[in-house]
């Protein structure tokens, strides 16, 4: 059964580790991530961007697939199904479809409007037992056509949003989605520290977890980051394994063209990536 991300993140913050949000793109992704979480006895958050939700034939389809998989694969670790970078309208659609967690990305609204819309969603989510993530200061890079420059959030604005009663807060600290450019300045730990001082027990979220060096990830966790989002890294691993399979001509041997065979190396590569991240984040054995 799907759960809200509140309890797993409160535990993570207190225990100085982070829970990974791994974005799902199809059945293989979902299965690989869930089986790895179960094997490592780790809580997990399945992220769904609006674009991925559309690609997977709609939010109700996603909820049906995930719920079915939890039951049929005997997944007993805590699993949250989370809308990633949701629009105001998208949040309502996902609540209705049966998501257990949502992110409202109001970072492009003026702060007053972000506050008003967040307040409204806090009330609805509290009533339904759904966790809510808010964002302050846009995250850089591109995600489903949303491009941000990797801004650094204002700690006072972070506190204003945290005080509305959201479950977790994503704050821009120079992190970006996708691959990091060669001239990347690194994470702003001063900003993170200032945000943590003002927001107290609030679990903080680090978007753009792909390509951030391990020592920076560990330092971010020590400064209150309890949820780290990973998407690109699984995609790169999947693509590489699939390319190798085809370049080796394995799709031409026997029934190698069968999608169950063709996609198997990619699915295994996702598992390996998720395992590596869960070990780095410290969530293994924490279910």
C-alpha positions as CSV (number, residue, x, y, z in Angstrom):
1,X,0.0,0.0,0.0
2,X,1.3,3.4,-0.9
3,X,2.2,5.7,2.0
4,X,2.9,9.4,2.3
5,X,6.5,10.4,2.4
6,X,6.2,12.2,5.7
7,X,7.1,9.4,8.1
8,X,10.1,8.1,6.0
9,X,11.5,11.6,5.7
10,X,11.1,12.5,9.3
11,X,13.0,9.4,10.2
12,X,15.6,10.1,7.6
13,X,16.2,13.7,8.9
14,X,16.5,12.4,12.5
15,X,18.8,9.6,11.4
16,X,21.0,11.7,9.2
17,X,20.4,9.7,6.0
18,X,18.3,10.5,2.8
19,X,15.6,8.6,1.0
20,X,16.0,8.5,-2.8
21,X,13.3,9.7,-5.1
22,X,13.8,7.7,-8.3
23,X,11.7,8.9,-11.2
24,X,9.8,6.3,-13.1
25,X,9.4,6.3,-16.9
26,X,7.7,3.0,-17.6
27,X,7.1,-0.5,-16.2
28,X,10.7,-1.6,-16.3
29,X,11.8,1.4,-14.3
30,X,9.1,0.9,-11.7
31,X,9.8,-2.8,-11.3
32,X,13.6,-2.3,-11.1
33,X,13.3,0.4,-8.5
34,X,10.7,-1.4,-6.3
35,X,12.6,-4.8,-6.4
36,X,15.9,-3.1,-5.4
37,X,14.2,-1.2,-2.5
38,X,12.7,-4.4,-1.3
39,X,16.0,-6.3,-1.6
40,X,17.9,-3.6,0.3
41,X,15.1,-3.0,2.8
42,X,15.0,0.7,2.0
43,X,12.1,3.1,1.9
44,X,11.7,4.7,-1.6
45,X,9.9,7.5,-3.4
46,X,8.7,6.9,-6.9
47,X,8.8,10.2,-8.8
48,X,6.5,11.0,-11.7
49,X,7.0,14.2,-13.7
50,X,4.0,15.6,-15.6
51,X,5.6,14.6,-18.9
52,X,6.3,11.0,-17.7
53,X,2.7,10.8,-16.4
54,X,1.4,11.7,-19.8
55,X,3.8,9.3,-21.5
56,X,2.6,6.4,-19.3
57,X,-1.0,7.1,-20.4
58,X,-2.1,9.2,-17.5
59,X,-1.9,9.3,-13.7
60,X,-4.6,6.7,-13.0
61,X,-2.6,4.3,-15.2
62,X,0.5,4.9,-13.2
63,X,-1.4,4.5,-9.9
64,X,-2.9,1.2,-11.2
65,X,0.5,-0.1,-12.2
66,X,2.3,0.8,-9.0
67,X,-0.5,-0.5,-6.7
68,X,-0.7,-3.8,-8.7
69,X,3.1,-4.2,-8.5
70,X,3.3,-3.6,-4.8
71,X,0.8,-6.4,-4.2
72,X,2.0,-8.9,-6.8
73,X,5.7,-8.5,-6.1
74,X,5.1,-8.5,-2.3
75,X,6.7,-5.2,-1.7
76,X,6.6,-4.5,2.0
77,X,9.0,-1.5,2.3
78,X,7.4,2.0,2.6
79,X,6.7,3.3,-0.9
80,X,5.5,6.8,-1.8
81,X,4.2,7.8,-5.2
82,X,5.1,11.4,-5.8
83,X,4.3,14.0,-8.4
84,X,7.5,15.7,-9.4
85,X,7.5,19.4,-10.2
86,X,3.7,19.5,-10.4
87,X,1.7,22.4,-11.7
88,X,-1.2,23.6,-9.6
89,X,-3.7,21.7,-11.9
90,X,-1.4,18.6,-12.0
91,X,-1.5,18.4,-8.2
92,X,-5.3,18.1,-8.1
93,X,-5.2,15.5,-10.9
94,X,-2.7,13.4,-8.9
95,X,-4.6,13.7,-5.6
96,X,-7.7,12.5,-7.4
97,X,-5.8,9.6,-9.2
98,X,-4.5,8.3,-5.9
99,X,-0.9,9.6,-5.5
100,X,0.3,9.5,-1.9
101,X,2.6,12.5,-2.3
102,X,2.8,15.6,-4.5
103,X,5.2,18.4,-5.3
104,X,3.8,21.8,-6.1
105,X,6.4,23.7,-8.0
106,X,5.3,27.3,-7.4
107,X,8.8,28.7,-7.8
108,X,7.9,30.6,-11.0
109,X,5.0,32.4,-9.3
110,X,5.6,35.7,-7.4
111,X,6.2,34.7,-3.7
112,X,2.7,35.9,-2.6
113,X,1.0,33.7,-5.2
114,X,3.2,30.7,-4.4
115,X,2.2,31.2,-0.7
116,X,-1.5,31.4,-1.4
117,X,-1.6,28.3,-3.6
118,X,0.7,26.3,-1.3
119,X,-1.6,27.1,1.7
120,X,-4.6,25.8,-0.2
121,X,-2.8,22.6,-1.1
122,X,-1.5,22.1,2.5
123,X,-5.1,22.1,3.7
124,X,-6.2,19.5,1.1
125,X,-3.1,17.3,1.6
126,X,-3.5,17.3,5.4
127,X,-7.1,16.3,5.1
128,X,-6.2,13.3,2.8
129,X,-2.9,12.3,4.5
130,X,-0.8,13.2,1.5
131,X,2.7,14.6,1.8
132,X,3.4,17.9,0.0
133,X,6.8,19.2,-1.3
134,X,7.2,22.9,-2.1
135,X,10.0,24.6,-4.0
136,X,11.8,27.9,-3.5
137,X,14.3,29.2,-5.9
138,X,14.2,27.3,-9.2
139,X,16.4,24.3,-9.8
140,X,18.6,24.7,-12.8
141,X,18.8,22.6,-16.0
142,X,15.8,21.3,-18.0
143,X,13.1,19.0,-16.8
144,X,10.2,18.4,-19.2
145,X,10.8,21.8,-20.9
146,X,11.0,23.7,-17.6
147,X,14.4,25.4,-17.7
148,X,16.0,26.9,-14.5
149,X,19.4,28.5,-14.1
150,X,20.4,26.8,-10.8
151,X,19.5,29.7,-8.6
152,X,20.2,30.0,-4.9
153,X,17.1,30.3,-2.8
154,X,16.5,33.0,-0.2
155,X,16.5,31.4,3.2
156,X,13.9,33.8,4.5
157,X,11.5,32.8,1.6
158,X,12.2,29.2,2.5
159,X,11.2,29.8,6.0
160,X,8.0,31.6,4.9
161,X,7.0,28.5,2.8
162,X,8.1,26.0,5.4
163,X,5.9,27.7,8.0
164,X,2.8,27.1,5.9
165,X,2.9,23.4,7.0
166,X,4.4,21.7,3.9
167,X,6.0,18.3,4.6
168,X,9.3,18.9,2.8
169,X,11.1,21.7,1.0
170,X,13.1,21.8,-2.2
171,X,15.5,24.7,-2.1
172,X,17.8,25.7,-5.0
173,X,21.4,25.6,-3.8
174,X,23.1,25.7,-7.2
175,X,21.9,22.2,-8.2
176,X,20.6,21.5,-11.6
177,X,18.7,18.7,-13.5
178,X,20.5,16.6,-16.0
179,X,24.3,16.4,-16.6
180,X,26.3,19.1,-14.8
181,X,28.4,21.4,-17.1
182,X,32.2,21.5,-16.8
183,X,32.1,25.0,-15.3
184,X,29.6,24.1,-12.5
185,X,30.3,26.0,-9.3
186,X,29.2,23.3,-6.9
187,X,26.6,23.3,-4.2
188,X,26.2,26.4,-2.0
189,X,26.5,24.8,1.5
190,X,26.3,28.2,3.1
191,X,22.9,28.7,1.7
192,X,21.9,25.1,2.7
193,X,23.1,25.7,6.3
194,X,21.2,29.0,6.5
195,X,18.0,27.4,5.3
196,X,18.4,24.5,7.7
197,X,18.9,26.9,10.6
198,X,15.7,28.7,9.8
199,X,13.5,25.6,8.9
200,X,14.6,23.3,11.8
201,X,13.1,19.8,11.5
202,X,11.8,20.3,8.0
203,X,13.2,17.6,5.7
204,X,15.1,19.3,2.8
205,X,15.1,18.0,-0.7
206,X,18.0,18.0,-3.2
207,X,16.9,17.9,-6.8
208,X,19.3,17.1,-9.6
209,X,21.1,14.3,-7.7
210,X,22.8,12.9,-10.8
211,X,26.4,13.8,-11.1
212,X,26.9,15.5,-7.7
213,X,30.1,14.1,-6.2
214,X,29.6,11.6,-3.3
215,X,31.4,13.8,-0.8
216,X,29.0,16.7,-1.6
217,X,26.0,14.4,-1.3
218,X,27.2,13.3,2.2
219,X,27.8,16.9,3.3
220,X,24.3,17.9,2.0
221,X,22.8,15.1,4.1
222,X,24.7,16.2,7.2
223,X,23.1,19.7,6.7
224,X,19.5,18.4,6.7
225,X,18.9,17.0,3.2
226,X,16.6,14.0,3.6
227,X,15.3,13.4,0.1
228,X,17.5,13.2,-3.0
229,X,16.0,13.0,-6.5
230,X,17.6,10.8,-9.2
231,X,16.4,10.5,-12.8
232,X,19.1,11.1,-15.4
233,X,21.5,8.6,-14.0
234,X,19.1,5.7,-14.3
235,X,18.3,6.9,-17.9
236,X,22.0,7.0,-18.9
237,X,22.6,3.5,-17.4
238,X,19.5,2.1,-19.1
239,X,20.5,3.6,-22.5
240,X,24.1,2.4,-22.2
241,X,23.2,-1.2,-21.4
242,X,20.6,-1.3,-24.2
243,X,23.1,0.1,-26.7
244,X,25.7,-2.5,-25.8
245,X,23.1,-5.3,-26.2
246,X,22.2,-4.1,-29.7
247,X,25.7,-3.3,-30.7
248,X,26.7,-6.8,-29.8
249,X,24.0,-8.0,-32.2
250,X,22.2,-9.9,-29.4
251,X,18.8,-8.7,-30.7
252,X,19.5,-10.8,-33.9
253,X,20.3,-14.0,-32.0
254,X,17.4,-16.4,-31.4
255,X,14.5,-14.4,-29.9
256,X,16.8,-11.6,-28.8
257,X,14.4,-9.1,-30.2
258,X,11.7,-10.0,-27.6
259,X,11.3,-6.9,-25.5
260,X,11.6,-9.0,-22.3
261,X,15.2,-9.9,-23.5
262,X,16.0,-6.6,-25.2
263,X,15.1,-4.5,-22.2
264,X,16.5,-6.9,-19.5
265,X,20.1,-5.5,-19.5
266,X,18.7,-1.9,-19.1
267,X,16.5,-3.0,-16.3
268,X,19.5,-4.6,-14.5
269,X,21.5,-1.4,-15.0
270,X,18.7,0.6,-13.4
271,X,18.8,-1.8,-10.4
272,X,22.6,-1.4,-10.1
273,X,22.3,2.4,-10.2
274,X,19.5,2.5,-7.6
275,X,21.5,0.2,-5.3
276,X,24.6,2.4,-5.5
277,X,22.5,5.5,-4.7
278,X,20.7,3.9,-1.8
279,X,24.0,2.9,-0.3
280,X,25.4,6.4,-0.8
281,X,22.3,8.0,0.7
282,X,22.4,5.7,3.7
283,X,18.8,4.4,3.4
284,X,19.7,0.6,3.2
285,X,18.1,-1.3,6.0
286,X,16.1,1.7,7.1
287,X,12.6,0.4,6.1
